[in-house]
């Protein structure tokens, strides 16, 4: 099956998993948590304050050299969305790809995903740790902060007040 056929197949609807494919086209799944959902909501709040020239997308699928990879959150400029519209998966990456880390994510896996996202055209890859600490990367290496979204904090926190 190709990615669109996987998305359209009712067998895979309503599963509480993030799905991707590997380089051989096999489906890989990882569980979604409420913690992931809360961090995604925080990204929406921050981006609505800091960036008015693009849009966020949740579970953004990108065709890479090693299958379809799905970022937890991505930000694309309006120019990106005008070019790519509703392609599924995108054949090029939005400018920012964001992964919210869980205990099952290894450093090796995240390094590999960063390489794939950059190869697909991402300008930055952000990693959000389980503690909310942010690490920002460009194709050249780690950044002190985002060069695209000025003012994005180095730590995001869930406030239940």
C-alpha positions as CSV (number, residue, x, y, z in Angstrom):
1,X,0.0,0.0,0.0
2,X,1.1,3.5,-0.6
3,X,0.7,6.3,2.1
4,X,-2.7,7.5,0.8
5,X,-4.1,3.9,0.7
6,X,-2.9,3.5,4.3
7,X,-4.6,6.7,5.3
8,X,-7.8,5.7,3.5
9,X,-8.0,2.1,4.9
10,X,-10.7,1.9,7.6
11,X,-8.6,-0.8,9.4
12,X,-6.2,2.0,10.5
13,X,-8.8,4.6,11.5
14,X,-9.1,5.6,15.1
15,X,-5.9,3.8,16.2
16,X,-4.2,5.5,19.2
17,X,-0.9,5.4,17.4
18,X,1.3,7.6,15.3
19,X,2.0,5.6,12.1
20,X,5.0,5.9,9.7
21,X,6.5,3.6,7.1
22,X,10.1,2.5,6.9
23,X,12.3,2.3,3.9
24,X,10.7,-1.1,2.9
25,X,7.2,0.3,3.1
26,X,6.3,-1.6,6.3
27,X,4.1,0.3,8.8
28,X,5.7,1.3,12.1
29,X,3.5,2.5,15.0
30,X,4.2,4.3,18.3
31,X,1.6,5.0,20.9
32,X,0.2,8.5,21.3
33,X,0.0,10.0,24.8
34,X,-2.0,12.8,26.4
35,X,1.4,14.4,27.2
36,X,2.0,14.6,23.4
37,X,-1.4,16.2,22.9
38,X,-0.7,18.8,25.6
39,X,2.6,19.8,24.1
40,X,1.0,20.0,20.7
41,X,-1.5,22.5,22.1
42,X,1.3,24.5,23.6
43,X,3.0,24.8,20.2
44,X,-0.3,26.1,18.8
45,X,-0.5,28.8,21.5
46,X,3.1,29.9,21.0
47,X,3.0,30.0,17.2
48,X,-0.3,32.0,17.3
49,X,1.6,34.6,19.3
50,X,4.9,34.6,17.4
51,X,4.4,33.7,13.8
52,X,1.7,35.0,11.5
53,X,3.3,34.1,8.2
54,X,2.5,30.4,8.1
55,X,0.5,27.6,9.7
56,X,1.0,24.6,12.0
57,X,0.1,21.1,11.0
58,X,-0.3,18.2,13.3
59,X,1.1,14.7,12.3
60,X,2.7,16.1,9.2
61,X,3.7,13.2,6.8
62,X,6.8,13.6,4.6
63,X,8.0,11.2,2.0
64,X,11.7,10.6,2.7
65,X,14.4,8.3,1.3
66,X,13.5,5.9,4.1
67,X,9.7,5.8,3.9
68,X,7.1,8.2,5.2
69,X,8.0,9.9,8.4
70,X,5.4,11.8,10.5
71,X,6.4,14.8,12.6
72,X,4.3,15.4,15.7
73,X,4.0,19.1,14.6
74,X,5.3,21.1,11.6
75,X,5.2,24.7,10.6
76,X,5.1,25.7,7.0
77,X,5.0,29.1,5.4
78,X,2.0,30.1,3.4
79,X,4.2,29.8,0.4
80,X,4.9,26.1,1.3
81,X,1.2,25.4,1.7
82,X,0.3,27.2,-1.6
83,X,2.8,25.0,-3.4
84,X,1.9,21.7,-1.7
85,X,-1.8,22.1,-0.7
86,X,-3.2,18.8,0.6
87,X,-0.5,16.4,-0.8
88,X,-0.4,13.3,1.2
89,X,2.4,12.7,2.0
90,X,4.3,15.9,1.3
91,X,7.1,15.4,-1.1
92,X,9.0,18.3,0.4
93,X,9.3,19.3,4.1
94,X,7.7,22.3,5.6
95,X,10.3,24.7,7.1
96,X,10.1,23.5,10.7
97,X,9.6,19.9,11.8
98,X,8.9,19.3,15.5
99,X,9.2,16.0,17.3
100,X,7.9,15.6,20.9
101,X,10.1,13.0,22.5
102,X,8.9,9.9,24.4
103,X,10.8,7.2,26.3
104,X,10.7,5.0,23.2
105,X,12.7,7.5,21.1
106,X,16.4,6.9,20.9
107,X,19.1,9.5,20.1
108,X,20.0,7.5,17.0
109,X,16.4,7.5,15.8
110,X,16.1,11.3,16.2
111,X,19.4,11.9,14.5
112,X,18.2,9.8,11.6
113,X,14.9,11.6,11.4
114,X,16.6,15.0,11.5
115,X,18.8,13.9,8.5
116,X,15.7,12.7,6.6
117,X,13.8,16.0,7.3
118,X,16.7,18.1,6.2
119,X,17.2,16.0,3.1
120,X,13.5,16.7,2.3
121,X,14.0,20.5,2.7
122,X,13.4,21.3,6.3
123,X,15.2,24.5,7.5
124,X,14.9,23.6,11.2
125,X,14.1,20.5,13.3
126,X,13.0,21.0,16.9
127,X,13.0,18.4,19.6
128,X,10.8,18.8,22.7
129,X,11.9,16.7,25.6
130,X,9.6,15.1,28.1
131,X,10.5,17.9,30.5
132,X,9.5,20.6,27.9
133,X,13.1,21.6,27.1
134,X,13.6,22.5,23.5
135,X,16.6,21.7,21.3
136,X,16.8,23.4,17.9
137,X,18.7,22.2,14.9
138,X,19.6,23.6,11.4
139,X,21.3,21.4,8.8
140,X,24.6,22.7,10.1
141,X,24.0,21.6,13.7
142,X,22.5,22.7,17.0
143,X,21.2,26.2,17.4
144,X,20.8,28.5,20.4
145,X,17.2,29.1,19.4
146,X,15.0,29.2,16.3
147,X,16.2,31.4,13.5
148,X,12.7,31.3,11.9
149,X,10.4,31.9,14.9
150,X,12.2,34.6,17.0
151,X,11.3,34.5,20.6
152,X,10.3,30.9,20.8
153,X,11.3,29.7,24.4
154,X,13.9,27.2,25.2
155,X,11.4,25.4,27.4
156,X,7.6,25.0,27.1
157,X,5.5,24.2,30.1
158,X,2.0,22.9,30.6
159,X,0.2,25.2,33.0
160,X,-2.8,23.6,34.7
161,X,-3.7,26.8,36.7
